[in-house]
Amino acid sequence: VAPSSSSLSRGLSMLGRLTGGGKGASNYEGTDTHTHSGGSTAGVQLPLPRGGYTMEVSKGGWALWCAMLHVASSRADICTDKIKRDSDSHRLKVRVWQALAVLTSFVQPPQVMTSLRSVIALMSSNDAPSVRQYQEATAAALIMKEPGLLVSVVLPILESYQKPHPGIGSLVLVAMQVCLHAPERDRLLPKLLHATVPWLSSHAHNVRSYAQLVVYALLRQFPPECATWSHTGGDSIYVQRLFRFLEDNLEFQRLYRNVGVPSMDWNPEGLASPRRLLCGDTALIQQTTETLSFEGAPATLLDRLTSFLQEEHSR
């Protein structure tokens, strides 16, 4: 439901005050974001007052979240995944999801499940990578507020093998990174491994590669001899053999070295910060200092993965 115009106006006004009212130098000079925003302070990190936001600010931020989510789900040229790359609609869709990622700061615990389900419903493998990475960041930021949703909402989707979710590759990444930083990590990791392993056989290159990178990253940080996997003898033997295959297989190791090496360095802290989202530290499995691309969006995992696969096919 779209918020009222009065609450949206309050939200815009408060967000303007939080970001300094447009004063200060832009961090995006020379990028599309700087050009099309008139050099605004898109990179200013929202300050969190002691004790949290005031009730008025929280209501305004929530109104903005509702407004942006309404746009993302109902506006015909944005809710579709059939958008021409680098078009005006593509530019607008990137901006909408950048805004949603930032506005997760104002989603309160009672609202997280509904918000997460709405975000997941909009995720699609046909979206441009520059859009998908902000969808992933938005979903991850929401789940970090309520990690139990990983079990109740995300894992059942990962286990729907007969009719896969159109954004299954993104959800594999989100699930791994949230799981690694969740309070009950040791309990969640075996469940995530069991749900992810079947995707190692997917015919979709990106989904299969994501699953391989996720499983290998998990087993490198938590080796087969780790107590996390010692629930049954069968689990232990399977995990050992799976890890040995990924460790010894030359083709996968080339993929890992070229695409997934920094996969364990991602940290959810400050994920909703505009500065982080627009300065190359959004990707759930890759940090990059590469030149910013379309609309200030950093280079994406999918772009690197596609490039790697093309190079491998031409060998």
C-alpha positions as a printed NumPy array, in Angstrom:
array([[  0.   ,   0.   ,   0.   ],
       [  1.401,   3.398,  -0.953],
       [  1.913,   5.76 ,   2.004],
       [  0.03 ,   9.037,   2.281],
       [  1.532,  12.117,   0.666],
       [  1.92 ,  13.811,   4.06 ],
       [  3.927,  10.956,   5.589],
       [  6.036,  10.718,   2.44 ],
       [  6.731,  14.456,   2.57 ],
       [  7.799,  14.146,   6.205],
       [ 10.045,  11.258,   5.277],
       [ 11.724,  13.167,   2.472],
       [ 12.224,  16.188,   4.707],
       [ 13.761,  14.113,   7.484],
       [ 15.997,  12.185,   5.131],
       [ 17.2  ,  15.502,   3.741],
       [ 18.098,  16.7  ,   7.238],
       [ 19.816,  13.42 ,   8.063],
       [ 22.037,  13.673,   4.987],
       [ 22.945,  17.29 ,   5.61 ],
       [ 20.358,  18.951,   3.416],
       [ 22.391,  18.54 ,   0.253],
       [ 25.461,  20.381,   1.547],
       [ 28.944,  19.015,   1.084],
       [ 31.067,  17.546,  -1.697],
       [ 29.948,  14.528,  -3.659],
       [ 31.918,  11.286,  -3.548],
       [ 30.825,  10.408,  -7.068],
       [ 32.316,  13.071,  -9.294],
       [ 32.788,  11.716, -12.772],
       [ 30.174,   8.952, -12.388],
       [ 26.617,   8.71 , -13.698],
       [ 25.344,   9.186, -10.152],
       [ 27.112,  12.534,  -9.806],
       [ 26.062,  13.705, -13.258],
       [ 22.39 ,  12.9  , -12.855],
       [ 22.039,  13.963,  -9.24 ],
       [ 23.606,  17.352,  -9.729],
       [ 26.473,  16.435,  -7.379],
       [ 24.256,  15.696,  -4.372],
       [ 25.541,  14.106,  -1.167],
       [ 24.461,  10.573,  -2.074],
       [ 27.495,   9.177,  -0.246],
       [ 26.825,  10.703,   3.152],
       [ 26.279,   7.96 ,   5.726],
       [ 23.052,   8.271,   7.69 ],
       [ 24.037,   9.08 ,  11.292],
       [ 22.379,   6.899,  13.928],
       [ 21.658,   8.979,  17.046],
       [ 22.238,   7.464,  20.459],
       [ 19.198,   5.437,  21.362],
       [ 18.168,   5.137,  17.713],
       [ 16.054,   7.324,  15.464],
       [ 13.235,   9.381,  16.946],
       [  9.687,   8.178,  16.404],
       [  9.098,  10.937,  13.853],
       [ 12.185,  10.046,  11.841],
       [ 11.365,   6.32 ,  11.995],
       [  7.864,   6.956,  10.655],
       [  9.241,   9.112,   7.864],
       [ 11.835,   6.508,   6.919],
       [  9.211,   3.766,   6.96 ],
       [  6.993,   5.882,   4.708],
       [  9.86 ,   6.246,   2.247],
       [ 10.49 ,   2.491,   2.328],
       [  6.818,   1.795,   1.575],
       [  6.824,   4.347,  -1.24 ],
       [  9.926,   2.904,  -2.899],
       [  8.719,  -0.674,  -2.519],
       [  5.402,   0.362,  -4.052],
       [  7.269,   1.861,  -7.025],
       [  9.46 ,  -1.246,  -7.4  ],
       [  6.461,  -3.574,  -7.414],
       [  3.856,  -1.592,  -9.34 ],
       [  5.458,   0.78 , -11.828],
       [  5.346,  -0.96 , -15.191],
       [  8.778,   0.121, -16.42 ],
       [ 10.478,  -0.911, -13.159],
       [  8.774,  -4.073, -11.927],
       [  9.527,  -5.889, -15.197],
       [ 12.789,  -7.811, -15.647],
       [ 12.751,  -7.1  , -19.389],
       [ 14.674,  -3.825, -19.358],
       [ 17.208,  -2.742, -21.937],
       [ 20.669,  -2.348, -20.459],
       [ 21.802,   1.247, -19.845],
       [ 18.348,   2.599, -20.677],
       [ 16.479,   5.222, -18.638],
       [ 14.374,   2.447, -17.077],
       [ 17.523,   0.552, -16.12 ],
       [ 18.952,   3.714, -14.573],
       [ 15.77 ,   4.321, -12.601],
       [ 15.536,   0.718, -11.409],
       [ 19.112,   0.814, -10.093],
       [ 18.302,   4.012,  -8.19 ],
       [ 15.126,   2.533,  -6.699],
       [ 16.977,  -0.514,  -5.361],
       [ 19.851,   1.603,  -4.09 ],
       [ 17.277,   3.603,  -2.15 ],
       [ 15.559,   0.462,  -0.827],
       [ 18.867,  -0.931,   0.428],
       [ 19.509,   2.301,   2.361],
       [ 15.953,   2.495,   3.697],
       [ 16.172,  -0.967,   5.306],
       [ 17.52 ,   1.022,   8.286],
       [ 13.948,   2.104,   8.997],
       [ 12.27 ,  -1.315,   8.756],
       [ 11.419,  -2.41 ,  12.292],
       [ 11.349,  -6.072,  13.472],
       [  7.554,  -6.523,  13.203],
       [  7.731,  -5.355,   9.58 ],
       [ 10.754,  -7.381,   8.464],
       [  9.059, -10.627,   7.394],
       [  6.47 ,  -8.924,   5.192],
       [  9.115,  -6.628,   3.719],
       [ 11.479,  -9.536,   3.025],
       [  8.788, -11.565,   1.272],
       [  7.988,  -8.547,  -0.911],
       [ 11.66 ,  -8.108,  -1.828],
       [ 12.174, -11.8  ,  -2.616],
       [  9.084, -11.773,  -4.831],
       [ 10.739,  -9.07 ,  -6.958],
       [ 14.095, -10.828,  -7.38 ],
       [ 14.728, -12.306, -10.82 ],
       [ 17.713, -13.833, -12.587],
       [ 16.783, -11.827, -15.69 ],
       [ 17.471,  -8.503, -13.97 ],
       [ 20.73 ,  -6.741, -14.793],
       [ 23.581,  -7.585, -12.38 ],
       [ 23.723,  -3.922, -11.319],
       [ 20.122,  -4.282, -10.103],
       [ 20.488,  -7.735,  -8.588],
       [ 23.358,  -6.808,  -6.31 ],
       [ 21.215,  -4.137,  -4.634],
       [ 18.326,  -6.586,  -4.34 ],
       [ 20.732,  -8.988,  -2.634],
       [ 21.993,  -6.268,  -0.31 ],
       [ 18.41 ,  -5.294,   0.569],
       [ 17.429,  -8.875,   1.359],
       [ 20.598,  -9.472,   3.401],
       [ 20.097,  -6.288,   5.432],
       [ 16.532,  -7.315,   6.263],
       [ 17.439, -10.867,   7.292],
       [ 20.259,  -9.609,   9.505],
       [ 17.56 ,  -7.842,  11.532],
       [ 15.724, -11.148,  12.066],
       [ 18.122, -14.084,  11.306],
       [ 15.393, -16.612,  12.075],
       [ 13.846, -15.695,   8.718],
       [ 16.717, -17.551,   7.069],
       [ 15.102, -20.793,   8.231],
       [ 11.438, -19.838,   7.954],
       [ 11.552, -17.906,   4.656],
       [ 14.784, -18.421,   2.681],
       [ 15.714, -22.081,   3.186],
       [ 12.289, -23.38 ,   2.042],
       [ 12.836, -21.458,  -1.212],
       [ 16.3  , -22.977,  -1.634],
       [ 14.755, -26.415,  -1.134],
       [ 12.086, -25.894,  -3.81 ],
       [ 13.973, -27.881,  -6.451],
       [ 11.032, -28.761,  -8.69 ],
       [ 10.121, -25.149,  -9.455],
       [ 13.118, -22.935,  -8.659],
       [ 12.648, -19.324,  -7.641],
       [ 13.711, -16.978, -10.485],
       [ 16.265, -15.371,  -8.154],
       [ 17.672, -18.619,  -6.737],
       [ 21.313, -17.703,  -7.449],
       [ 20.995, -14.472,  -5.481],
       [ 19.249, -16.242,  -2.607],
       [ 22.087, -18.779,  -2.355],
       [ 24.536, -15.907,  -1.834],
       [ 22.269, -14.086,   0.618],
       [ 21.714, -17.234,   2.669],
       [ 25.422, -17.984,   2.987],
       [ 26.495, -14.519,   4.049],
       [ 23.661, -14.062,   6.532],
       [ 24.255, -17.528,   7.96 ],
       [ 27.956, -16.826,   8.537],
       [ 27.123, -13.727,  10.595],
       [ 23.998, -14.994,  12.381],
       [ 24.051, -15.655,  16.153],
       [ 23.122, -19.343,  15.705],
       [ 25.64 , -19.938,  12.925],
       [ 26.693, -23.453,  13.973],
       [ 23.086, -24.649,  13.949],
       [ 22.281, -23.002,  10.623],
       [ 25.352, -24.014,   8.596],
       [ 24.474, -27.724,   8.162],
       [ 20.943, -26.763,   7.083],
       [ 22.352, -24.323,   4.532],
       [ 24.79 , -26.926,   3.192],
       [ 22.029, -29.523,   2.788],
       [ 19.802, -27.028,   0.98 ],
       [ 22.583, -25.751,  -1.304],
       [ 24.333, -28.964,  -2.382],
       [ 21.675, -29.992,  -4.967],
       [ 22.289, -26.7  ,  -6.805],
       [ 25.816, -27.936,  -7.551],
       [ 24.128, -29.917, -10.342],
       [ 22.114, -27.037, -11.792],
       [ 22.243, -26.562, -15.562],
       [ 22.249, -22.775, -15.095],
       [ 25.889, -21.649, -15.123],
       [ 25.465, -18.815, -12.66 ],
       [ 23.427, -20.837, -10.135],
       [ 25.823, -23.793, -10.272],
       [ 28.859, -21.539,  -9.932],
       [ 27.299, -19.583,  -7.044],
       [ 26.547, -22.86 ,  -5.242],
       [ 30.1  , -24.113,  -5.784],
       [ 31.605, -20.877,  -4.473],
       [ 29.273, -20.832,  -1.479],
       [ 29.902, -24.459,  -0.488],
       [ 33.658, -24.141,  -0.926],
       [ 33.765, -20.908,   1.05 ],
       [ 31.856, -22.548,   3.89 ],
       [ 34.128, -25.603,   3.959],
       [ 37.298, -23.537,   3.841],
       [ 36.233, -21.599,   6.919],
       [ 34.687, -24.651,   8.614],
       [ 36.707, -27.696,   7.423],
       [ 35.26 , -31.228,   7.461],
       [ 36.961, -31.996,  10.79 ],
       [ 35.11 , -29.056,  12.387],
       [ 32.503, -30.053,  15.006],
       [ 29.874, -28.198,  12.961],
       [ 29.611, -31.145,  10.564],
       [ 29.869, -34.021,  13.042],
       [ 26.151, -34.755,  13.381],
       [ 26.305, -38.166,  11.71 ],
       [ 28.983, -40.333,  10.165],
       [ 27.329, -39.996,   6.757],
       [ 27.412, -36.213,   6.892],
       [ 31.063, -36.216,   7.901],
       [ 32.177, -38.535,   5.085],
       [ 30.141, -36.66 ,   2.487],
       [ 31.508, -33.28 ,   3.554],
       [ 35.082, -34.601,   3.449],
       [ 34.702, -35.914,  -0.094],
       [ 32.921, -32.814,  -1.318],
       [ 35.631, -30.568,   0.09 ],
       [ 38.368, -32.766,  -1.391],
       [ 36.773, -32.533,  -4.831],
       [ 36.483, -28.74 ,  -4.718],
       [ 39.999, -28.441,  -3.311],
       [ 41.597, -30.677,  -5.979],
       [ 39.522, -29.897,  -9.077],
       [ 41.587, -27.623, -11.34 ],
       [ 38.598, -26.175, -13.212],
       [ 36.852, -25.116, -10.021],
       [ 40.059, -23.721,  -8.551],
       [ 40.422, -21.465, -11.602],
       [ 36.876, -20.24 , -11.   ],
       [ 37.587, -19.634,  -7.317],
       [ 40.815, -17.743,  -7.927],
       [ 39.254, -15.548, -10.615],
       [ 35.874, -14.86 ,  -9.009],
       [ 35.411, -15.989,  -5.421],
       [ 38.617, -15.529,  -3.407],
       [ 37.367, -12.643,  -1.17 ],
       [ 34.06 , -14.393,  -0.504],
       [ 34.599, -14.624,   3.256],
       [ 35.598, -10.972,   3.712],
       [ 32.095,  -9.547,   3.363],
       [ 30.723,  -7.981,   6.528],
       [ 27.092,  -6.918,   7.094],
       [ 28.018,  -3.979,   9.326],
       [ 26.874,  -0.716,   7.772],
       [ 25.289,  -2.507,   4.813],
       [ 22.551,   0.152,   4.541],
       [ 25.033,   3.026,   4.374],
       [ 24.799,   5.03 ,   1.12 ],
       [ 28.586,   5.414,   1.176],
       [ 29.082,   1.649,   1.272],
       [ 26.414,   0.873,  -1.309],
       [ 27.864,   3.295,  -3.85 ],
       [ 31.585,   2.875,  -3.183],
       [ 32.165,  -0.694,  -4.274],
       [ 31.507,  -2.72 ,  -1.104],
       [ 28.01 ,  -4.037,  -1.8  ],
       [ 28.646,  -7.409,  -3.418],
       [ 27.986, -10.321,  -1.075],
       [ 30.85 , -12.436,  -2.358],
       [ 33.305,  -9.937,  -3.745],
       [ 34.798,  -6.682,  -2.594],
       [ 36.248,  -4.581,  -5.361],
       [ 38.125,  -1.36 ,  -5.821],
       [ 37.438,  -1.315,  -9.535],
       [ 36.11 ,   1.782, -11.274],
       [ 32.447,   2.371, -10.584],
       [ 30.151,   1.556, -13.476],
       [ 26.553,   2.347, -14.368],
       [ 24.904,   4.755, -11.879],
       [ 27.789,   4.406,  -9.461],
       [ 27.135,   0.665,  -9.119],
       [ 30.331,  -1.315,  -8.442],
       [ 31.351,  -4.206, -10.679],
       [ 29.221,  -7.255,  -9.891],
       [ 29.924, -10.912,  -9.212],
       [ 27.762, -11.939, -12.153],
       [ 29.719,  -9.687, -14.519],
       [ 32.98 , -11.274, -13.399],
       [ 31.497, -14.755, -13.545],
       [ 30.158, -14.227, -17.072],
       [ 33.513, -12.871, -18.201],
       [ 35.314, -15.852, -16.681],
       [ 33.002, -18.379, -18.351],
       [ 33.428, -16.689, -21.72 ],
       [ 37.199, -16.832, -21.354],
       [ 37.031, -20.501, -20.378],
       [ 34.849, -21.365, -23.376],
       [ 37.333, -19.731, -25.716],
       [ 40.319, -21.658, -24.33 ]])
